[in-house]
Amino acid sequence: MKLIKSADVYSPESLGKKDVLIAGGKIVAIADDLSHFEHKLVEVIDATGQILAPGFVDSLVHITGGGGEGGYATRTPEMGAEDAFYGGITTVIGVLGTDAESRSLENLLAKAYGLQEQGLTVYCYTGSYHYPMVNLMSSVKRDIMFIEKFIGVGEVAIADHRSSQLTVEELARVASESRVAGMLSGKSGIVSIHVGDESGKLNLLLDVVEQSDIPISQFYPTHINRSGSLLKSGIEYAKKGGVIDFTTSTTEQIIEQGEVPAAEALALALQSGVDIKQLTMSSDGNASLPAFDEQGNLTNLQVGEVKSLHQSMVDAVIKYQVPFDIALRSITSSPADILKLNKGKITIGSDADVVLLNKTTLTIESVFALGVQVVNEIALEIDLPFGRS
């Protein structure tokens, strides 16, 4: 048992200064004063001057790495559990991207179980960029229904030269299959959508919604901050009832080419009247981040970092004056609710995924995953049961 005392608790809405009791990997009590639980069997942690927030939920991570844009030598590395924990992330959704040949669903699932053994909560999407969807059990529907970690499909590419150039009927069929599987298994059955920089933008999703019975909420498009024009389209899409996601991993060169930083995109969407429940940020961690010259030649390639999720939340608060509790929702309760996960909140009975932040700087000082302290507040050391993943 752990008793965290005198923290400024955000659930993610502000609860004021509270004590929080953790037992069995769950939050079991929240109150003004829980000092009557102080005894030798309870570890007491003084969180005076700290913010206690939910562990961050990163809804798009290439946990097995991805295929690089410059050939085999540029394939990106796998994510380690420590990479997530240092960034305050306690839940990730693992995906395949462009490369579903050398990076397989079997590999993805094995990596997810390995990360879970190190204390991280991991779910996955079946499928990849391409259509027909890759799967493990003969269909997307069976993968979602019978493999616990698969909660939806993704990331399916649209408006991108690397996509399968899906028709309305093909995407509607994928969405229907994933939706029904989610209904039957009590999962979100969401369809994660990679949106490229081609002129079609989000039109294919809108066409599916208009021409079928698939609701707009079935899709979870990401990279909406890829350009100013896509961001504008994304905001209009959200006003029609959709949810949109901004990517926090970027480079200066990509920003110079027109990408809007995720923190700025979040602020602009909020200013446009979009509800924070419809807005999320994700890192696209361990993906390749290519930059091209005007002739389309690769000039630079870097790797997405999961730690960018926390930094973008801080930037939203400090640079763009987004209220802390609102910015926090974009990486906690909003993605958790969209994905139907018991995560992203500090409530009695919720998983004890907790981040302690410096109240002034918002830097990470401690991280707890399912009640186990994985990042030490004194030396920012990390303790994994089997070392580096």
For each residue, the residues with C-beta under 8 A, 3 or more apart:
1: 21 22 23 37 41 42 43
2: 21 22 23 42 43 44 45 352 368 371 373
3: 19 20 21 22 34 37 38 42 43 44 45
4: 7 19 20 21 22 45 47 52 354 356
5: 19 34 35 44 45 46 47 48
6: 17 19 46 47 48
7: 4 17 18 19 20 47 48 50 51 52 356
8: 14 16 17 50 51 52 359
9: 14 15 16 17 18 20 30 51 52 346
10: 13 14 15 51 52 53 54 324 325 328 346
11: 14 15 54 345 346 347
12: 53 54 325 328 329 332 333 344 345 346
13: 10 325
14: 8 9 10 11 325
15: 9 10 11 18 30 346
16: 8 9
17: 6 7 8 9 32
18: 7 9 15 30 31 32 52
19: 3 4 5 6 7 29 30 31 32 33 34 35
20: 3 4 7 9 27 29 30 34 52 346 354
21: 1 2 3 4 27 28 29 30 34 37
22: 1 2 3 4 25 26 27 28 352 354 368 371
23: 1 2 26 28 371
24: 28 371
25: 22 351 352 370 371 372
26: 22 23 349 350 351 352 371
27: 20 21 22 30 346 347 348 349 350 351 352 354
28: 21 22 23 24 348 349
29: 19 20 21 34 37 348
30: 9 15 18 19 20 21 27 346 347 348
31: 18 19 34
32: 17 18 19
33: 19 36
34: 3 5 19 20 21 29 31 37
35: 5 19 38
36: 33
37: 1 3 21 29 34 42
38: 3 35 42 44
39: 42
40:
41: 1
42: 1 2 3 37 38 39
43: 1 2 3
44: 2 3 5 38
45: 2 3 4 5 366
46: 5 6
47: 4 5 6 7 50 52 356
48: 5 6 7
49: 358 359
50: 7 8 47 356 357 358 359 365 366
51: 7 8 9 10 324 356 357 358 359 362
52: 4 7 8 9 10 18 20 47 346 354 355 356
53: 10 12 328 332 346 354 355 356 357
54: 10 11 12 57 328 332 333 343 344 345 346 350 353 354 355
55: 88 89 90 91 332 343 344 353 354 355 367 368 369
56: 87 88 89 90 91 309 310 313 331 332 355
57: 54 89 90 91 92 331 332 335 336 339 341 343 344
58: 61 84 87 89 91 92 93 282 283 285 306 309 331 335
59: 93 192 220 222 245 280 282 335 338 339
60: 93 95 154 155 192 222 245 247 282 283 284 285
61: 58 79 84 92 93 94 95 282 283 284 285 286 306
62: 65 66 76 79 94 95 96 97 284 285 286 287 304
63: 78 79 92 94 95 108 111 112 115 122 285 286
64: 78 79 94 96 103 107 108 111 286
65: 62 75 76 77 78 79 103 286
66: 62 75 76 96 97 98 99 103 286 287 288
67: 75 76 97 98 99 102 103 288
68: 71 72 73 74 75 76 288 290 301
69: 74 288 290 298 301
70: 73 74 290 298 301
71: 68 74
72: 68 75
73: 68 70
74: 68 69 70 71 288 301
75: 65 66 67 68 72 99 102
76: 62 65 66 67 68 286 287 288 303 304
77: 65 286 303
78: 63 64 65 111 286 389
79: 61 62 63 64 65 83 84 92 115 285 286 306 389
80: 83 84 388 389
81: 84 85 115 118 119 120 384 389
82: 85 86 382 384 388 389
83: 79 80 86 87 285 305 306 307
84: 58 61 79 80 81 87 89 90 92 115 120 285 306
85: 81 82 88 89 90 119 120 367 369 374 375 382
86: 82 83 307 364 367 375 380 382
87: 56 58 83 84 283 305 306 307 308 309 310 364
88: 55 56 85 309 310 355 357 364 367
89: 55 56 57 58 84 85 92 120 283 306 309 310
90: 55 56 57 84 85 120 121 343 353 355 367 368 369 370
91: 55 56 57 58 120 121 122 123 336 341 343 344 353
92: 57 58 61 63 79 84 89 115 120 121 122 123 285 306
93: 58 59 60 61 122 123 124 125 151 192 339
94: 61 62 63 64 108 111 112 122 123 124 125
95: 60 61 62 63 108 124 125 128 154 155 192
96: 62 64 66 99 100 103 104 105 108 125 127 128 129 134 155
97: 62 66 67 100 103 128 129 155 194 287
98: 66 67 128 129 157 162
99: 66 67 75 96 102 103 128
100: 96 97 103 104 105 128 129 130 134
101: 104
102: 67 75 99
103: 64 65 66 67 96 97 99 100 107 108
104: 96 100 101 107 108 134
105: 96 100 108 109 124 126 134 135 136 143
106: 109 110 136
107: 64 103 104 110 111
108: 63 64 94 95 96 103 104 105 111 112 124
109: 105 106 112 113 124 136 147 149
110: 106 107 113 114
111: 63 64 78 94 107 108 114 115
112: 63 94 108 109 115 116 122 123 124 149
113: 109 110 116 117 122 149
114: 110 111 117 118 389
115: 63 79 81 84 92 111 112 118 120 122 389
116: 112 113 119 120 121 122
117: 113 114 385 386
118: 81 114 115 384 385 386 389
119: 81 85 116 369 370 372 374 384 385
120: 81 84 85 89 90 91 92 115 116 369
121: 90 91 92 116 343 351 353 369 370
122: 63 91 92 93 94 112 113 115 116 149
123: 91 92 93 94 112 149 150 151 339 341
124: 93 94 95 105 108 109 112 149 150 151
125: 93 94 95 96 150 151 152 153 154 155 192
126: 105 133 134 135 136 140 143 144 147 150 152 153
127: 96 133 134 135 140 153 154 156 174
128: 95 96 97 98 99 100 133 134 154 155 156
129: 96 97 98 100 155 156 157 160 162 163 164 194
130: 100 133 134 157 163 164
131: 156 164 166 170 171 174
132:
133: 126 127 128 130 140 153 156 174
134: 96 100 104 105 126 127 128 130
135: 105 126 127 138 139 140 142 143
136: 105 106 109 126 143 147
137: 142 143 146 147
138: 135 142
139: 135 142 143 177
140: 126 127 133 135 143 144 153 174 177 178 181
141: 144 145 177 178 180 181
142: 135 137 138 139 145 146 181
143: 105 126 135 136 137 139 140 146 147 150 181
144: 126 140 141 147 150 151 152 153 178 181 182 185 187 189
145: 141 142 181 184 185
146: 137 142 143
147: 109 126 136 137 143 144 150
148:
149: 109 112 113 122 123 124
150: 123 124 125 126 143 144 147
151: 93 123 124 125 144 182 187 188 189 190 339 340 341
152: 125 126 144 178 182 187 188 189 190 191 192 220 339
153: 125 126 127 133 140 144 156 174 177 178 189 190 191 192
154: 60 95 125 127 128 190 191 192 193 194 220
155: 60 95 96 97 125 128 129 192 193 194 222
156: 127 128 129 131 133 153 163 166 171 174 191 192 193 194
157: 98 129 130 160 162 163 164 193 194 196
158: 163 166 171 193 194 195 196 200 202 204 205
159: 163 195 196 197 198 199 200 201 202 203 204
160: 129 157 163 194 195 196 197 198
161: 196 198
162: 98 129 157 196
163: 129 130 156 157 158 159 160 166 194 196
164: 129 130 131 157 170
165:
166: 131 156 158 163 170 171 174 204
167: 170 171
168: 171 172 204 207 208 211 212
169: 172 173
170: 131 164 166 167 173 174
171: 131 156 158 166 167 168 174 175 204 205 208
172: 168 169 175 176 208 211 212 214
173: 169 170 176 177
174: 127 131 133 140 153 156 166 170 171 177 178 191
175: 171 172 178 179 191 208 212 214 218 219
176: 172 173 179 180 212 214
177: 139 140 141 153 173 174 180 181
178: 140 141 144 152 153 174 175 181 182 189 190 191 218
179: 175 176 182 183 189 214 218
180: 141 176 177 183 184 189
181: 140 141 142 143 144 145 177 178 184 185 187 189
182: 144 151 152 178 179 185 186 187 188 189 190
183: 179 180 189
184: 145 180 181
185: 144 145 181 182 189
186: 182 340
187: 144 151 152 181 182 340
188: 151 152 182 338 339 340
189: 144 151 152 153 178 179 180 181 182 183 185 218
190: 151 152 153 154 178 182 218 219 220 338 339
191: 152 153 154 156 174 175 178 218 219 220
192: 59 60 93 95 125 152 153 154 155 156 220 222
193: 154 155 156 157 158 205 219 220 221 222
194: 97 129 154 155 156 157 158 160 163 222 223
195: 158 159 160 201 202 221 222 223 224 226 230
196: 157 158 159 160 161 162 163 223 226
197: 159 160 226 227 230
198: 159 160 161 201
199: 159
200: 158 159 203 204
201: 159 195 198 229 230 233
202: 158 159 195 205 206 221 230 233 234 237
203: 159 200 206 207
204: 158 159 166 168 171 200 207 208
205: 158 171 193 202 208 209 216 219 221 237 242
206: 202 203 209 210 216 237 240
207: 168 203 204 210 211
208: 168 171 172 175 204 205 211 212 214 219
209: 205 206 212 214 215 216
210: 206 207
211: 168 172 207 208
212: 168 172 175 176 208 209
213:
214: 172 175 176 179 208 209 218
215: 209 218 241
216: 205 206 209 219 237 240 241 242
217: 241 242 243
218: 175 178 179 189 190 191 214 215
219: 175 190 191 193 205 208 216 242 243
220: 59 152 154 190 191 192 193 243 245 338
221: 193 195 202 205 224 234 237 242 243 244 245
222: 59 60 155 192 193 194 195 244 245 246 247 282 284
223: 194 195 196 226 230 245 246 247 284
224: 195 221 230 231 234 244 245 246 265
225: 230 231 234 246 247 259 260 261 262 264 265
226: 195 196 197 223 230 231 247 258 259
227: 197 230 231 258 259 260
228: 231 232 258 260
229: 201 232 233
230: 195 197 201 202 223 224 225 226 227 233 234
231: 224 225 226 227 228 234 235 260 265 268 269
232: 228 229 235 236
233: 201 202 229 230 236 237
234: 202 221 224 225 230 231 237 238 244 269
235: 231 232 238 239 244 268 269 272 274
236: 232 233 239 240
237: 202 205 206 216 221 233 234 240 242 244
238: 234 235 241 242 243 244 269 274 278 279
239: 235 236 272 273 274
240: 206 216 236 237
241: 215 216 217 238
242: 205 216 217 219 221 237 238 278
243: 217 219 220 221 238 277 278 279 280 334 338
244: 221 222 224 234 235 237 238 269 274 278 279 280
245: 59 60 220 221 222 223 224 279 280 281 282 335
246: 222 223 224 225 262 265 266 279 280 281 282 312
247: 60 222 223 225 226 250 262 281 282 283 284 304
248: 262 263 281 282 283 284 308 309 311 312
249: 283 284 285 287 289 304 305 308
250: 247 254 255 259 261 262 289 308
251: 254 255 289 291 300 302
252: 255 256
253: 256 257 291 299 300
254: 250 251 257 259 289 291
255: 250 251 252 258 259 260 261
256: 252 253
257: 253 254 291
258: 226 227 228 255
259: 225 226 227 250 254 255
260: 225 227 228 231 255 264 265 268
261: 225 250 255 264 265 312 315
262: 225 246 247 248 250 265 266 281 308 312 316
263: 248 266 267 281 312 313 315 316 319 320 322 327
264: 225 260 261 267 268 315 319 320
265: 224 225 231 246 260 261 262 268 269
266: 246 262 263 269 270 279 281 312 316 320 322 327 330
267: 263 264 270 271 316 320 321 322
268: 231 235 260 264 265 271 272
269: 231 234 235 238 244 265 266 272 274 279
270: 266 267 273 274 276 279 322 326
271: 267 268
272: 235 239 268 269
273: 239 270
274: 235 238 239 244 269 270 278 279
275: 278 279
276: 270 279 326 329 330 334
277: 243 329 334 337
278: 238 242 243 244 274 275 334
279: 238 243 244 245 246 266 269 270 274 275 276 330 334
280: 59 243 244 245 246 330 331 334 335 338
281: 245 246 247 248 262 263 266 309 312 313 330 331
282: 58 59 60 61 222 245 246 247 248 309 335
283: 58 60 61 87 89 247 248 249 304 305 306 307 308 309
284: 60 61 62 222 223 247 248 249 287 304
285: 58 60 61 62 63 79 83 84 92 249 304 305 306 308 309
286: 61 62 63 64 65 66 76 77 78 79 303 304 306
287: 62 66 76 97 249 284 303 304
288: 66 67 68 69 74 76 301 302 303 304
289: 249 250 251 254 301 302 303 304
290: 68 69 70 298 300 301
291: 251 253 254 257 298 299 300 301
292: 295 296 297 298 299
293: 296 297 299
294:
295: 292
296: 292 293
297: 292 293
298: 69 70 290 291 292 301
299: 253 291 292 293
300: 251 253 290 291
301: 68 69 70 74 288 289 290 291 298
302: 251 288 289
303: 76 77 286 287 288 289
304: 62 76 247 249 283 284 285 286 287 288 289 308
305: 83 87 249 283 285 308
306: 58 61 79 83 84 87 89 92 283 285 286 309
307: 83 86 87 283 310 311
308: 87 248 249 250 262 283 285 304 305 311 312
309: 56 58 87 88 89 248 281 282 283 285 306 312 313 331
310: 56 87 88 89 307 313 314 331 364
311: 248 307 308 314 315
312: 246 248 261 262 263 266 281 308 309 315 316
313: 56 263 281 309 310 316 317 327 328 330 331 362
314: 310 311 317 318 362
315: 261 263 264 311 312 318 319 320
316: 262 263 266 267 312 313 319 320 322 327 330
317: 313 314 320 321 322 323 324 327 362
318: 314 315 362
319: 263 264 315 316
320: 263 264 266 267 315 316 317
321: 267 317
322: 263 266 267 270 316 317 326 327
323: 317 326 327
324: 10 51 317 327 328 362
325: 10 12 13 14 328 329
326: 270 276 322 323 329 330
327: 263 266 313 316 317 322 323 324 330 331
328: 10 12 53 54 313 324 325 331 332
329: 12 276 277 325 326 332 333 334
330: 266 276 279 280 281 313 316 326 327 334 335
331: 56 57 58 280 281 309 310 313 327 328 334 335
332: 12 53 54 55 56 57 328 329 335 336 343 344 345
333: 12 54 329 336 337 344 345
334: 243 276 277 278 279 280 329 330 331 337 338 344
335: 57 58 59 245 280 282 330 331 332 338 339 341 344
336: 57 91 332 333 339 341 342 343 344 345
337: 277 333 334 340 344
338: 59 188 190 220 243 280 334 335
339: 57 59 93 123 151 152 188 190 335 336
340: 151 186 187 188 337
341: 57 91 123 151 335 336 344
342: 336 350 351
343: 54 55 57 90 91 121 332 336 350 351 353
344: 12 54 55 57 91 332 333 334 335 336 337 341
345: 11 12 54 332 333 336 350
346: 9 10 11 12 15 20 27 30 52 53 54 350 354
347: 11 27 30 350
348: 27 28 29 30
349: 26 27 28
350: 26 27 54 342 343 345 346 347
351: 25 26 27 121 342 343 370
352: 2 22 25 26 27 368 370 371
353: 54 55 90 91 121 343 368 369 370
354: 4 20 22 27 52 53 54 55 346 366 367 368
355: 52 53 54 55 56 88 90 364 366 367 368
356: 4 7 47 50 51 52 53 364 365 366 367 377
357: 50 51 53 88 362 363 364 365
358: 49 50 51 361 362 363 365
359: 8 49 50 51 362
360:
361: 358
362: 51 313 314 317 318 324 357 358 359
363: 357 358
364: 86 87 88 310 355 356 357 367 375 380
365: 50 356 357 358 377 380
366: 45 50 354 355 356 373 375 376 377
367: 55 85 86 88 90 354 355 356 364 373 374 375
368: 2 22 55 90 352 353 354 355 371 372 373 374
369: 55 85 90 119 120 121 353 372 374
370: 25 90 119 121 351 352 353
371: 2 22 23 24 25 26 352 368
372: 25 119 368 369
373: 2 366 367 368 376 383
374: 85 119 367 368 369 382 383 384
375: 85 86 364 366 367 380 381 382
376: 366 373 379 380 381 382 383
377: 356 365 366 380
378: 381
379: 376
380: 86 364 365 375 376 377
381: 375 376 378
382: 82 85 86 374 375 376
383: 373 374 376
384: 81 82 118 119 374 387 388 389
385: 117 118 119
386: 117 118 389
387: 384
388: 80 82 384
389: 78 79 80 81 82 114 115 118 384 386
